[in-house]
Amino acid sequence: MTPIAGIATSGLRAASLGMQAAAHNIANLATPDAARQGVALSAGPGNGVSATVVGAQADPAAPVEDIGAMLSYRTMFGANLFVLKVADQTLGSLLDVKA
């Protein structure tokens, strides 16, 4: 895997984890004492991103924040998918030139 593909893949995983955490929070709105989740993002090895599920505090505005987070994670996922697509096309073009 190329370094660019590795970085984009880590971004896909982080976006997916963030989407799962936000979906968990929305799905459990009516569940008493349900623990809210958040995602902590940090720089990963090789300039990728590392994502970890963390506990989040209860907040009356949380459902709105969760929906906003889902939109952000969807955009993050799409951007990293685009990077993978371009990297694949570039590698394919490079192989065509060398062939």
C-alpha positions in Angstrom: 0.0 0.0 0.0 1.3 3.4 -0.9 1.8 6.0 1.9 -1.0 8.1 0.4 -3.4 5.1 0.4 -2.5 4.3 4.0 -3.2 7.9 5.1 -6.5 7.9 3.3 -7.5 4.5 4.6 -6.8 5.7 8.2 -9.1 8.7 7.4 -11.8 6.3 6.2 -11.6 4.3 9.4 -11.7 7.4 11.5 -14.7 8.8 9.7 -16.5 5.4 9.9 -15.8 5.2 13.7 -17.1 8.8 14.1 -20.3 8.0 12.2 -20.8 4.9 14.3 -20.4 6.9 17.6 -22.9 9.6 16.4 -25.3 6.9 15.3 -25.0 5.2 18.6 -25.9 8.4 20.4 -28.9 9.1 18.2 -30.2 5.5 18.5 -30.0 5.7 22.3 -31.6 9.1 22.8 -34.6 7.5 24.6 -32.5 4.9 26.5 -32.2 6.0 30.1 -28.6 6.2 31.4 -27.2 5.4 27.9 -23.5 6.4 27.8 -22.8 8.9 25.0 -19.8 8.4 22.8 -17.4 10.7 21.1 -14.3 10.1 19.0 -10.9 11.5 19.7 -8.8 12.1 16.6 -5.0 12.4 16.8 -2.1 12.2 14.4 -1.2 8.6 13.6 2.0 7.0 12.4 3.0 8.0 8.9 0.9 11.2 9.0 -2.4 9.3 9.1 -5.1 9.7 11.7 -5.8 7.6 14.7 -9.4 7.5 16.1 -10.5 6.3 19.5 -14.0 6.1 21.0 -14.3 8.1 24.2 -17.1 8.8 26.6 -18.9 12.1 26.1 -20.9 14.2 28.5 -24.7 14.4 28.4 -25.9 17.6 26.8 -29.4 18.7 25.9 -28.1 20.0 22.5 -26.3 16.7 21.8 -28.7 15.4 19.1 -28.1 18.5 17.0 -24.3 18.1 17.6 -24.5 14.5 16.6 -26.3 15.2 13.4 -23.7 17.9 12.6 -20.9 15.4 13.4 -22.5 12.9 11.1 -22.5 15.4 8.2 -18.8 16.2 9.0 -17.8 12.5 9.1 -19.7 11.9 5.8 -17.7 14.7 4.2 -14.5 13.4 5.8 -15.2 9.9 4.4 -15.9 11.3 0.9 -12.7 13.3 0.8 -10.6 10.3 1.8 -12.4 8.1 -0.7 -11.6 10.7 -3.4 -7.9 10.7 -2.3 -7.9 6.9 -2.7 -9.5 7.1 -6.1 -7.0 9.7 -7.4 -4.0 7.7 -5.9 -5.3 4.6 -7.7 -5.6 6.5 -11.0 -2.2 8.0 -10.6 -0.6 4.6 -9.9 -2.4 3.1 -12.9 -1.2 5.9 -15.2 2.4 5.4 -13.8 2.2 1.7 -14.6 0.9 2.4 -18.1 3.8 4.7 -18.8 6.4 2.2 -17.5 4.8 -0.7 -19.4 
